[in-house]
Amino acid sequence: MKLSLCSILMCASLVMAAPSVFAGPSLSDDRRDGTPVALLPTPWTQEAKSAKMPLPEYPRPQMTRRQWSNLNGDWDYMGGASSLNPLTQPATPPAFGAKPEQIKVPYPPESYLSGIMRKQELNMWYRRAFTVPKDWKGNRVLLHFGAVDCQSVVFVNGRLAGKHEGGWDSFQFDITNWLKSGNNELIVGARDDNDGYHSSGKDSVSQGDYTFTSGIWQTVWLEPVPQNYIQNLALTPDLSNSTVKISVGLSGQASRVRISMTANGKAVSHLVGTDADQVKVPVPDPHLWSPSDPFLYDLKVQLMDQRGKTVDEVNSYFGMRSVGRGMVNGMIRPLLNGKFVFQMGPLDQGYWPDGIHTAPTDAALKFDLDAIKRLGFNLVRKHGKVEPQRFYYWADKLGLMVWQDMPAMWYPDDEPERDRPEFEREWQTIMEQHHNSPAIVAWVPFNENWGAYDVARIAKWTKEQDPSRLVSGNSGYNNAPGYRPAPRDPGPINGDFDDLHIYVGPGSPTPPYLHRATALGEYGGVGLEVPEHMWPVEHGAYQMQPSVEALTHRYEELQRSLRKIVEEEGLGVAIYTQTTDVEHEINGFLTYDRKFDKMDFSRVRAANEAVLQAASRLNENEPTPTK
């Protein structure tokens, strides 16, 4: 999305609303008697605030084990620029005071729900005690972090367990060798400069729009595993051969693998193999996954020793679907399961007024996706952020295609030999960790030239990493953030799409040519003020409307224009800005606190269904897939 501070200065069409009446404290009055005050509570704020263990759900739905231990909750905390830098003090952890502050993990220290609510902490230290269940005896113990922004160091009982860099990918350490009976001590240090020299998205001092997220911001958990165990799974559906390709990553000595597949509780396939690198499991008469029918197969993978005894077992799921491009009525369009399905949905930035990057509860995380479905969309573009695994789980279950962005690194040219390899490592890891989600249909390595470099190479490399999905190499290449002018159309090197951003739009996207489909990667951005439901700052949008009725009518006008472009000019994707308001941006379908529908949802749904039905009729002549 191009509503960054730098592009606000450039965009003549953006309208700043008059100062709003806000029934709540100002940003300068966010504490009373040292206690954080919620600036804009959501329906889940109180539940999350009072929870002894927030976000208790299993954090990795596509690879579950029966035993695990959630470490979310109250931790000791030290933070601030004056605290010891975790990156320069890695030998031993620091000492905590007699009465340290308490932080509620995994909410970031900038958030209300954390109990800290301070900005730009830079150096963060966390501490908690834990015990290992007695029935885990004889197992290895893995310590998992959903995400820590951005550089982290981990100590167990005073011993260095490991370090990690990157704010979006999950990571783990085998901490078995540092454990003892009874109480154990875990200390985590995190450093986040918010300087734009790593993949940060909107978390950048010079380019970011919103409240930062730093430190631990996803679930921390323990898991027992045997000496030889299943490390990861890679699941790739192959509709042309009615199989699913399963790669089983093992830690330790290779053994036989047993794979059992079921659908609605009924057995589908059973296979035992010794080649764990890749097994092709038959899926006879596959029931296809789609937004209108998000059918999922259940999977059990067991690791067996030489005697046939099961030593490890994980459960998973997958969807049978294909993604590609094809010729439809003489124009290149994106295909799902061999048919043209117009991809249409909102830009979604995943911010919360109480948790910033961390949704207050799992129900809140699901709520946004439910709202997108209620609006009649079939897609969501996850913009400038990578979500916890449970977001993609709900997209898989509910039936929403996902365009997944790589959050921008703002300054790739200052020290390219240091910063670019780390950016690419993290992007590759993100693609691997979310590969199994059938909902994800496209990868977006760059947005509007925000930190874009070597677009041709990165787009090609992204496609090589995952040829099962589409790639928009630089979504909205026609725009740029002030300090980096927009180049010309990169042409066929820009992946699978000619992807423009047009505000308010829908404008005139480039008709498809050569091998690329046409995408309107962003449009809309029409705003409405809703007093008492807005973040207490100055607000703006690309265009303002005075009422719910007027905003709904304006949206209907945009969708009628969009339908014509789909039918006559070959448009394949359209992404409207955006799901909810976000701090100063008031152009959402919902207010930032998720308490107020800013349009008539039934009329929005009808307008969206008219576009999707018109697109579906274009399949009357069988599409011709292209490579």
SEDREN-814746 format. One line per 4 residues: number of its first residue (from 1); their letters; for each residue x, z, y of C-alpha. Coordinates in pm, 1 decimal. Each point is the difference from the previous one (the first is absolute). Example, Ala and Ser with C-alpha at 12.3 -4.5 7.8 and 13.67 -1.06 7.14 Angstrom:
BEGIN
1	as	1230.0:780.0:-450.0 ~ 137.0:-66.0:344.0 .
//
This chain:
BEGIN
1	mkls	0.0:0.0:0.0 ~ 139.4:-85.8:343.6 ~ -145.0:286.8:203.4 ~ 340.6:165.3:41.2 .
5	lcsi	109.5:146.0:331.2 ~ 226.8:-296.7:66.9 ~ -270.9:-253.9:-75.9 ~ -255.1:192.8:207.5 .
9	lmca	221.0:-79.5:298.9 ~ -2.2:-369.3:-94.6 ~ -358.9:-51.7:-111.0 ~ -222.4:-93.0:292.2 .
13	slvm	-311.0:10.1:-217.2 ~ 33.2:368.6:-83.1 ~ -245.6:210.0:198.0 ~ 67.6:365.6:71.2 .
17	aaps	-315.2:206.7:-0.1 ~ -78.2:249.5:269.6 ~ 118.0:355.1:-73.2 ~ -233.8:152.1:-256.6 .
21	vfag	-180.2:329.1:-13.5 ~ 148.6:192.9:-290.0 ~ -144.9:328.5:-118.9 ~ 323.4:163.7:-108.8 .
25	psls	349.3:104.8:105.2 ~ 241.9:-233.7:171.7 ~ 330.9:-100.3:-158.4 ~ 175.7:249.8:222.8 .
29	ddrr	-224.7:278.8:-127.5 ~ 30.9:-50.9:-375.0 ~ 77.2:365.0:-81.8 ~ -174.2:329.1:62.9 .
33	dgtp	193.0:320.2:-65.2 ~ 255.1:-202.6:-197.3 ~ -263.8:-135.6:-238.2 ~ -48.9:-378.1:-19.6 .
37	vall	-337.9:-126.2:115.2 ~ -162.7:-302.9:-163.8 ~ -31.2:-262.9:274.6 ~ -253.6:-205.6:-196.0 .
41	ptpw	-122.0:146.3:-330.8 ~ -121.0:-226.0:-279.8 ~ -272.5:91.5:-252.1 ~ 280.2:114.2:-237.3 .
45	tqea	217.3:199.6:241.5 ~ -127.8:345.4:-84.5 ~ 8.8:-62.7:-375.6 ~ 360.7:-117.0:21.2 .
49	ksak	101.3:282.4:233.0 ~ -137.8:270.0:-228.9 ~ 119.6:-152.1:-327.4 ~ 260.6:206.4:-183.2 .
53	mplp	118.3:-319.1:-167.2 ~ -87.4:-307.9:209.5 ~ -26.2:-339.4:-165.0 ~ -11.6:139.2:-357.2 .
57	eypr	-71.5:-337.5:-163.4 ~ 249.5:-163.2:-237.6 ~ 220.4:-200.1:236.2 ~ 98.2:-290.9:-229.0 .
61	pqmt	-321.0:-141.5:-153.9 ~ 160.8:-299.3:-170.3 ~ 233.0:212.8:-210.2 ~ -149.0:337.0:-87.8 .
65	rrqw	120.8:276.2:-228.2 ~ -198.4:298.5:-120.0 ~ 237.6:263.9:138.9 ~ 111.4:30.3:361.2 .
69	snln	19.7:254.9:281.3 ~ -100.8:-58.0:361.5 ~ 231.2:158.9:259.9 ~ -218.8:-67.5:303.9 .
73	gdwd	-95.4:297.5:212.8 ~ 175.2:250.0:226.3 ~ 379.5:-30.3:27.4 ~ 251.7:177.7:222.9 .
77	ymgg	108.1:-226.9:286.1 ~ 269.1:-42.1:262.9 ~ -1.0:-296.6:237.3 ~ 122.4:-139.6:326.3 .
81	assl	291.4:-186.0:151.9 ~ 208.5:318.5:-3.2 ~ -43.9:54.0:-374.4 ~ 282.8:-97.8:-231.2 .
85	nplt	10.1:-374.4:-61.6 ~ -71.0:-53.0:-373.0 ~ 223.4:-308.3:1.8 ~ 308.4:178.2:132.6 .
89	qpat	-50.9:333.0:-180.4 ~ -57.6:-115.0:-358.8 ~ 234.1:234.1:-189.2 ~ -226.8:305.2:-0.7 .
93	ppaf	-349.7:62.9:136.2 ~ -44.1:207.6:317.6 ~ -118.4:358.7:4.3 ~ -358.0:65.3:105.4 .
97	gakp	-93.1:290.5:225.1 ~ -185.8:309.9:-112.5 ~ -336.9:-133.5:118.6 ~ 16.7:-381.5:3.4 .
101	eqik	-283.1:-219.6:120.3 ~ -240.7:-126.6:-262.1 ~ -81.8:-367.5:-43.8 ~ -273.6:-143.2:-218.9 .
105	vpyp	155.5:-274.2:-214.4 ~ -50.7:-295.6:-11.3 ~ -131.4:-24.4:355.4 ~ 275.5:-107.2:245.0 .
109	pesy	114.6:255.7:259.2 ~ -145.9:-211.6:282.4 ~ -350.2:45.4:-141.6 ~ -259.3:269.6:58.4 .
113	lsgi	-46.8:54.8:-374.5 ~ 366.0:87.6:-48.6 ~ -39.9:310.4:215.8 ~ 303.1:-105.3:208.2 .
117	mrkq	-127.6:-280.7:225.9 ~ 326.3:-73.3:181.2 ~ 139.1:-341.7:82.8 ~ 347.9:-138.2:-51.4 .
121	elnm	133.0:276.6:-223.9 ~ 294.6:-219.7:-109.2 ~ 135.7:256.0:-251.3 ~ -237.6:160.9:-247.0 .
125	wyrr	61.7:255.1:-274.5 ~ -253.2:105.5:-261.8 ~ 21.2:278.0:-259.9 ~ -220.5:129.8:-278.8 .
129	aftv	29.2:188.1:-328.1 ~ -134.6:-138.2:-325.4 ~ -2.9:79.1:-367.9 ~ 13.1:-237.5:-293.2 .
133	pkdw	-283.1:52.0:-253.0 ~ 124.2:150.6:-324.3 ~ -155.1:-273.7:-211.0 ~ 230.0:-253.8:169.2 .
137	kgnr	295.2:148.3:-185.4 ~ 216.9:-266.8:-162.7 ~ -106.4:-270.3:245.8 ~ 180.4:-156.0:292.5 .
141	vllh	-162.2:88.8:334.8 ~ -42.8:-265.9:267.1 ~ -56.6:83.8:365.8 ~ -209.7:-268.9:172.8 .
145	fgav	-47.8:-77.2:369.4 ~ -277.1:-240.1:98.8 ~ 181.7:-70.3:327.6 ~ 230.7:175.7:246.9 .
149	dcqs	67.1:-150.8:341.7 ~ 271.3:-104.9:24.0 ~ 329.7:139.4:-138.2 ~ -9.5:296.0:-231.1 .
153	vvfv	218.1:237.4:-197.9 ~ -123.3:227.2:-280.0 ~ 144.0:329.5:-130.0 ~ -113.4:191.3:-307.9 .
157	ngrl	125.8:357.0:-27.0 ~ 266.8:-77.7:258.2 ~ 131.7:-306.7:-185.4 ~ -23.0:-351.5:140.6 .
161	agkh	-254.0:-188.6:-213.8 ~ 5.9:-328.8:189.7 ~ -41.3:-199.3:319.4 ~ -237.4:-277.8:98.6 .
165	eggw	-46.3:-244.0:285.2 ~ -327.7:-172.9:85.4 ~ -332.6:129.2:123.7 ~ -242.2:-205.8:-209.7 .
169	dsfq	119.0:-10.2:-361.6 ~ -40.6:280.8:-249.6 ~ 299.8:152.8:-172.9 ~ 89.4:258.6:-260.7 .
173	fdit	286.9:215.0:-123.0 ~ 64.7:146.2:-344.3 ~ 52.5:366.4:91.1 ~ 25.5:141.2:-353.0 .
177	nwlk	364.6:100.1:25.1 ~ -59.1:215.9:309.8 ~ -303.5:192.2:-125.7 ~ -7.9:359.6:-117.6 .
181	sgnn	-261.3:221.4:-160.2 ~ -245.1:168.3:234.8 ~ -0.7:-85.0:369.4 ~ 184.4:-304.7:127.8 .
185	eliv	67.8:-98.8:360.5 ~ -57.2:-349.3:136.7 ~ 135.6:-94.3:344.5 ~ -57.6:-341.5:153.6 .
189	gard	167.2:-127.7:316.1 ~ -128.6:-304.4:188.1 ~ 128.6:-189.8:302.3 ~ -209.5:-252.0:193.2 .
193	dndg	150.6:-144.2:317.6 ~ -298.6:-229.8:61.1 ~ 253.9:-241.7:148.0 ~ -122.8:-330.1:-145.7 .
197	yhss	315.8:-64.2:-204.3 ~ -182.9:35.3:-330.2 ~ -341.7:-103.5:-125.2 ~ -216.0:212.2:228.6 .
201	gkds	-311.4:-195.1:99.4 ~ -156.7:181.1:294.0 ~ 241.6:295.3:-45.2 ~ 251.9:-107.5:263.7 .
205	vsqg	87.6:170.5:327.0 ~ 31.6:-325.1:194.6 ~ -264.8:-214.2:-171.2 ~ -248.3:230.7:-171.2 .
209	dytf	-355.0:45.6:120.7 ~ -118.9:318.9:-160.0 ~ 91.0:353.0:-100.8 ~ 296.6:-13.3:-235.0 .
213	tsgi	8.5:106.5:-363.7 ~ 319.7:163.9:-122.2 ~ 122.9:192.7:-301.4 ~ -205.9:60.7:-313.6 .
217	wqtv	-329.3:-186.3:30.3 ~ -106.7:-63.6:-360.2 ~ -47.9:221.9:-304.4 ~ 294.7:187.5:-154.0 .
221	wlep	-33.4:64.6:-373.0 ~ 172.9:90.4:-326.2 ~ -31.0:-175.7:-333.2 ~ 139.5:82.2:-345.6 .
225	vpqn	133.8:-290.4:-209.4 ~ 176.8:-13.9:-338.2 ~ 368.0:-82.4:-33.1 ~ -91.5:-364.8:-52.7 .
229	yiqn	-296.7:-98.5:213.9 ~ -194.7:-280.9:163.6 ~ 142.0:-45.7:348.2 ~ -227.2:-272.3:138.5 .
233	lalt	-243.2:-277.2:-85.9 ~ -32.5:-352.3:138.6 ~ -335.7:-164.9:-73.5 ~ -51.6:-369.2:76.6 .
237	pdls	-321.8:-177.8:-102.9 ~ 32.0:-355.2:-132.0 ~ -344.2:-162.0:0.5 ~ 126.7:-338.6:-118.8 .
241	nstv	105.1:157.3:-331.7 ~ -257.3:283.7:-12.9 ~ 274.6:260.6:-15.2 ~ 144.1:277.2:210.8 .
245	kisv	378.3:23.4:21.5 ~ 115.1:360.2:-31.0 ~ 354.1:109.9:74.6 ~ 81.0:357.8:-100.1 .
249	glsg	298.2:160.0:170.3 ~ 156.8:269.7:-214.9 ~ 236.5:284.2:71.5 ~ 221.3:72.7:-295.9 .
253	qasr	28.2:-163.5:-335.7 ~ -235.0:-292.9:-63.6 ~ -266.0:47.2:-268.6 ~ -323.4:-160.7:-106.0 .
257	vris	-286.9:-26.6:247.5 ~ -368.3:13.0:-94.7 ~ -247.8:-153.7:245.9 ~ -375.9:54.8:-26.3 .
261	mtan	-247.5:-174.7:227.8 ~ -366.5:87.3:45.6 ~ -289.2:-121.7:212.1 ~ -290.6:235.3:66.8 .
265	gkav	133.2:219.6:-278.6 ~ 7.0:-280.6:-259.1 ~ 324.5:-117.8:-159.6 ~ 125.3:-338.5:121.6 .
269	shlv	361.3:-31.7:-119.9 ~ 256.2:201.9:-187.9 ~ 365.9:-88.2:-26.5 ~ 321.1:165.0:-120.6 .
273	gtda	328.9:-152.7:108.9 ~ 369.4:75.5:27.6 ~ 65.5:-219.7:303.1 ~ -96.0:225.5:288.3 .
277	dqvk	125.9:-241.5:266.7 ~ -311.6:-215.7:-18.2 ~ -293.0:0.6:-239.3 ~ -283.7:-252.1:20.2 .
281	vpvp	-323.2:169.3:-100.6 ~ -304.5:-218.5:-74.3 ~ -309.4:42.7:216.3 ~ -263.6:-207.5:-178.5 .
285	dphl	-283.8:-136.3:215.3 ~ 135.0:183.9:302.3 ~ -243.5:171.2:232.5 ~ 140.6:-98.1:339.1 .
289	wsps	64.0:234.5:292.7 ~ -148.4:-104.0:334.3 ~ -143.3:171.0:309.3 ~ -351.4:-64.5:-128.6 .
293	dpfl	87.6:127.4:-349.4 ~ 307.5:226.7:6.4 ~ 30.1:34.9:-376.0 ~ 299.9:197.6:-128.0 .
297	ydlk	148.8:28.3:-347.7 ~ 138.9:334.4:-118.0 ~ 344.5:16.1:-152.6 ~ 188.9:256.0:-208.4 .
301	vqlm	373.7:-40.1:-53.4 ~ 177.2:219.4:-254.9 ~ 371.5:30.0:-71.6 ~ 78.3:69.5:-366.4 .
305	dqrg	313.0:120.9:-172.5 ~ 149.2:-155.1:-312.7 ~ -241.1:194.2:-222.3 ~ -304.8:-125.5:188.7 .
309	ktvd	-66.7:328.7:179.5 ~ -130.9:-28.6:355.7 ~ 254.2:156.1:238.2 ~ -152.2:-114.1:331.2 .
313	evns	-335.9:-134.2:113.9 ~ -132.7:-132.3:329.6 ~ -337.1:-141.2:97.5 ~ -58.0:-285.6:242.5 .
317	yfgm	-238.2:-280.5:90.4 ~ 15.3:-361.3:116.7 ~ -221.9:-281.1:122.5 ~ -3.7:-354.1:-134.2 .
321	rsvg	15.3:-233.5:297.5 ~ 207.0:-286.9:136.5 ~ 104.1:-76.2:356.6 ~ 111.1:-340.3:125.6 .
325	rgmv	-66.5:-297.2:224.1 ~ -205.0:-309.7:-67.1 ~ -148.9:-313.0:151.2 ~ -363.7:61.6:93.8 .
329	ngmi	-187.2:-286.5:167.6 ~ 331.0:-156.2:95.3 ~ 149.9:315.5:153.8 ~ 237.8:264.7:-134.7 .
333	rpll	-178.8:332.1:-46.9 ~ 89.3:333.2:-164.0 ~ -144.9:36.4:-349.9 ~ -108.0:303.2:-198.9 .
337	ngkf	-52.3:-63.8:-371.6 ~ 18.1:-373.4:66.6 ~ -275.7:-0.5:263.1 ~ 7.8:2.4:378.3 .
341	vfqm	-94.5:348.6:112.9 ~ 17.5:30.6:376.2 ~ 211.5:307.5:69.6 ~ -162.2:199.6:278.4 .
345	gpld	43.9:359.1:107.4 ~ 126.7:236.6:266.2 ~ 347.4:91.8:109.7 ~ 52.7:357.0:-116.7 .
349	qgyw	273.5:222.1:141.4 ~ -77.5:316.5:-193.4 ~ 24.9:257.0:279.5 ~ -186.5:330.2:10.6 .
353	pdgi	-47.8:228.1:304.4 ~ 59.5:310.2:-214.3 ~ 262.9:-124.5:-246.9 ~ 159.1:-300.6:181.1 .
357	htap	131.5:-205.5:-296.4 ~ -139.0:240.5:-259.4 ~ -371.8:-16.9:-72.5 ~ -146.7:351.7:5.2 .
361	tdaa	-151.8:-37.1:-348.2 ~ -30.5:-257.9:-274.6 ~ -368.9:-34.4:86.7 ~ 102.6:-90.3:356.0 .
365	lkfd	242.7:-263.0:-129.2 ~ -279.8:-151.9:-210.4 ~ -248.2:23.3:288.5 ~ 175.0:-268.7:203.4 .
369	ldai	-0.4:-242.0:-292.7 ~ -364.5:77.3:-73.3 ~ -80.7:-79.1:363.6 ~ 181.1:-334.6:-25.8 .
373	krlg	-207.7:-84.8:-306.5 ~ -320.7:108.0:177.6 ~ 87.0:-240.7:280.5 ~ -2.1:-287.6:-249.5 .
377	fnlv	373.5:-71.0:-2.7 ~ 206.5:-90.8:-305.1 ~ 348.8:71.4:138.5 ~ 201.3:249.4:200.6 .
381	rkhg	333.9:-66.0:168.1 ~ 217.2:309.8:-21.3 ~ 185.5:-36.8:326.8 ~ 335.8:154.0:88.8 .
385	kvep	-30.6:267.4:-268.5 ~ 29.6:49.2:-374.9 ~ -260.4:236.2:-139.9 ~ 16.5:252.8:-285.6 .
389	qrfy	-74.9:-139.2:-344.5 ~ -354.2:134.4:11.2 ~ -94.2:-237.7:282.6 ~ 70.6:-298.0:-224.6 .
393	ywad	-173.4:173.0:-289.4 ~ -319.8:16.0:205.2 ~ 42.8:-362.3:111.9 ~ 35.2:-97.5:-366.9 .
397	klgl	-307.3:201.8:-100.1 ~ -223.7:-99.0:290.6 ~ 101.0:-367.6:9.3 ~ 190.7:-67.8:320.4 .
401	mvwq	280.2:-252.4:18.4 ~ 302.9:128.8:193.4 ~ 250.6:-171.0:226.0 ~ 297.1:237.0:2.0 .
405	dmpa	239.3:8.8:296.2 ~ 358.4:115.8:1.8 ~ 18.7:240.3:297.6 ~ 221.9:-148.3:268.7 .
409	mwyp	362.1:80.5:65.9 ~ 17.7:-54.8:374.6 ~ 370.3:-69.8:52.6 ~ 147.1:-206.9:-284.4 .
413	ddep	273.7:-160.8:209.1 ~ 198.6:294.9:140.9 ~ 165.5:106.5:-328.3 ~ -122.4:-257.7:-251.3 .
417	erdr	253.8:81.6:-271.0 ~ -124.6:360.8:-4.8 ~ -374.5:-39.5:58.6 ~ -112.7:-324.9:-160.4 .
421	pefe	107.0:80.8:-357.7 ~ -186.2:332.5:13.8 ~ -311.2:-173.6:138.9 ~ 8.2:-250.1:-287.0 .
425	rewq	68.1:269.8:-260.7 ~ -301.4:196.1:115.2 ~ -221.5:-311.2:11.4 ~ 102.7:-92.0:-354.6 .
429	time	-72.4:354.6:-119.3 ~ -341.9:-2.0:168.7 ~ -90.6:-326.3:-172.1 ~ 112.5:137.6:-335.2 .
433	qhhn	-182.3:331.8:38.7 ~ -329.1:-170.0:92.7 ~ 34.4:-303.7:-225.4 ~ -264.9:118.7:-246.8 .
437	spai	-286.4:16.3:250.5 ~ -236.3:-295.8:-58.3 ~ -136.3:50.8:351.3 ~ 323.3:-109.9:170.6 .
441	vawv	-16.2:-377.7:42.1 ~ 256.1:-61.6:277.8 ~ 327.1:142.8:130.7 ~ 81.6:-8.3:373.0 .
445	pfne	370.7:70.0:66.9 ~ -21.2:-54.1:379.0 ~ -265.7:25.5:270.3 ~ 10.7:-173.3:339.9 .
449	nwga	379.3:-20.9:2.4 ~ 26.6:379.6:10.5 ~ 355.7:30.8:-127.3 ~ -29.4:-328.4:-185.9 .
453	ydva	322.0:-161.8:-116.8 ~ 86.0:-274.9:-248.7 ~ -372.7:-65.6:-44.0 ~ 56.9:-300.6:-223.9 .
457	riak	230.5:191.8:-231.1 ~ -211.9:316.6:-10.1 ~ -324.8:-192.7:-62.6 ~ 164.6:-195.6:-283.9 .
461	wtke	163.1:312.2:-142.2 ~ -330.3:193.2:14.1 ~ -169.5:-278.9:-195.9 ~ 280.8:1.4:-255.4 .
465	qdps	-39.0:375.7:-44.6 ~ -370.7:-41.9:-71.8 ~ -119.7:-356.4:-67.8 ~ -339.3:140.1:-110.3 .
469	rlvs	-106.0:54.6:361.8 ~ -19.0:-187.7:328.6 ~ 237.5:61.5:290.1 ~ -53.9:-18.1:375.9 .
473	gnsg	359.4:5.8:115.7 ~ -70.7:78.4:366.9 ~ -364.4:74.2:70.5 ~ -84.4:-97.3:356.9 .
477	ynna	327.0:-182.6:58.8 ~ -152.0:-128.2:327.5 ~ 36.6:347.2:152.5 ~ 296.4:227.1:66.3 .
481	pgyr	62.9:347.3:142.7 ~ 141.4:-66.2:345.3 ~ 363.9:66.0:-76.4 ~ 7.2:-278.5:-264.0 .
485	papr	-157.2:-334.1:100.1 ~ -217.8:-175.8:-254.5 ~ 169.0:-294.7:-173.5 ~ -178.6:-318.8:-87.8 .
489	dpgp	-194.0:-42.2:-320.7 ~ 250.0:54.9:-282.6 ~ -185.4:-267.4:-196.5 ~ -1.2:-11.3:-380.2 .
493	ingd	261.9:273.8:-13.9 ~ -260.7:257.1:110.6 ~ -129.7:58.3:-351.9 ~ -351.7:-96.1:-107.9 .
497	fddl	-177.6:23.4:337.6 ~ -2.3:-141.7:348.7 ~ -98.7:336.3:143.5 ~ -102.9:37.2:366.2 .
501	hiyv	-127.3:298.6:198.4 ~ -263.7:-89.3:260.1 ~ -169.4:258.6:221.1 ~ -291.1:18.8:47.9 .
505	gpgs	-31.3:-321.3:-198.1 ~ -80.7:-132.4:-243.3 ~ 144.7:-290.8:201.9 ~ 147.3:-304.8:-171.5 .
509	ptpp	228.3:92.3:-290.1 ~ 226.0:-282.1:-117.6 ~ -169.6:-207.6:-271.9 ~ 171.4:16.7:-340.8 .
513	ylhr	280.1:-246.3:-67.8 ~ 273.2:-53.0:-256.7 ~ -14.5:290.8:-246.1 ~ -119.0:274.3:237.7 .
517	atal	-346.0:146.9:38.7 ~ -123.7:110.6:342.3 ~ -35.3:367.4:87.2 ~ -137.3:170.3:308.4 .
521	geyg	214.2:308.1:-57.3 ~ -160.9:187.3:291.9 ~ -291.5:-58.7:236.0 ~ -275.0:201.7:166.0 .
525	gvgl	109.7:327.1:153.4 ~ -326.8:46.4:191.9 ~ -46.8:357.9:118.0 ~ -263.6:259.4:79.5 .
529	evpe	35.0:345.4:150.0 ~ -173.3:282.9:-186.0 ~ 46.4:322.2:201.0 ~ 87.2:312.8:-200.3 .
533	hmwp	132.9:-216.8:-285.3 ~ 320.9:-126.4:162.4 ~ 361.5:114.1:12.1 ~ 69.2:161.8:340.4 .
537	vehg	208.0:-280.5:155.3 ~ -70.0:-313.4:201.8 ~ -175.1:-254.3:-220.2 ~ -4.5:-377.5:-28.7 .
541	ayqm	-101.2:-305.3:-198.4 ~ 34.1:-376.4:34.1 ~ -358.1:-18.9:119.5 ~ -253.3:275.5:69.7 .
545	qpsv	-371.5:22.5:-70.5 ~ -243.0:250.4:150.8 ~ -206.6:100.5:-304.2 ~ -34.9:-9.5:-378.1 .
549	ealt	-256.4:-278.3:39.5 ~ 228.1:-208.8:221.9 ~ 302.2:53.3:-225.3 ~ -198.3:-95.6:-310.4 .
553	hrye	-131.3:-312.4:171.9 ~ 351.7:-97.2:107.3 ~ 123.4:40.5:-357.4 ~ -282.8:-221.4:-128.5 .
557	elqr	107.2:-268.0:249.6 ~ 359.5:15.3:-122.6 ~ -107.9:-29.9:-362.6 ~ -217.5:-304.3:70.5 .
561	slrk	301.8:-169.5:156.6 ~ 214.2:111.7:-293.2 ~ -241.1:-149.9:-252.3 ~ 30.8:-340.3:165.7 .
565	ivee	379.9:14.1:-18.5 ~ -19.8:91.2:-368.6 ~ -237.5:-285.7:-80.9 ~ 152.7:-272.1:217.1 .
569	eglg	363.7:87.0:69.0 ~ 123.3:151.4:-324.9 ~ 49.9:365.0:97.3 ~ 84.0:213.7:-304.2 .
573	vaiy	49.5:354.3:133.4 ~ -131.4:200.4:297.3 ~ 94.2:357.3:90.5 ~ -194.5:181.6:271.4 .
577	tqtt	152.6:275.7:211.9 ~ -81.5:267.9:-125.7 ~ -152.3:260.5:-237.9 ~ 7.7:300.8:232.5 .
581	dveh	110.9:86.6:348.9 ~ 360.3:122.8:9.6 ~ 92.2:234.3:285.4 ~ 0.8:-223.5:313.4 .
585	eing	-152.7:-300.2:-180.8 ~ -379.6:10.6:-5.0 ~ -70.0:-327.7:-182.5 ~ -106.2:134.5:-339.7 .
589	flty	-319.2:-28.7:-200.7 ~ 17.8:380.5:-11.9 ~ 119.7:258.5:247.6 ~ 336.5:159.9:-65.8 .
593	drkf	-164.6:315.2:-137.8 ~ -212.2:-211.3:-241.4 ~ -318.7:163.7:128.1 ~ -162.7:-290.0:184.8 .
597	dkmd	-79.0:-360.7:-103.4 ~ 76.6:-213.8:303.9 ~ -198.8:-300.1:-124.6 ~ -320.1:-47.4:-195.0 .
601	fsrv	155.8:-14.2:-347.3 ~ -296.2:-183.3:-154.4 ~ 29.7:-282.3:252.6 ~ 377.3:-13.5:-39.5 .
605	raan	-45.6:-27.7:-374.5 ~ -251.8:-282.1:38.0 ~ 236.3:-189.7:232.8 ~ 287.0:44.6:-243.7 .
609	eavl	-203.8:-104.4:-302.4 ~ -102.3:-319.8:178.1 ~ 367.6:-92.4:41.8 ~ 88.5:84.7:-360.4 .
613	qaas	-296.8:-191.2:-139.7 ~ 85.5:-307.5:205.6 ~ 355.6:15.8:-132.3 ~ -118.5:42.1:-357.5 .
617	rlne	-208.0:-320.0:22.3 ~ 321.1:-194.7:57.1 ~ 81.2:54.5:-369.0 ~ -265.9:-254.5:-104.0 .
621	nept	286.4:-240.8:-66.5 ~ 243.2:168.2:-239.8 ~ 313.8:118.2:187.6 ~ 332.7:-152.2:-101.6 .
625	ptk	269.9:269.6:-27.5 ~ 337.9:-77.6:156.7 ~ 343.0:149.2:-59.2 .
//
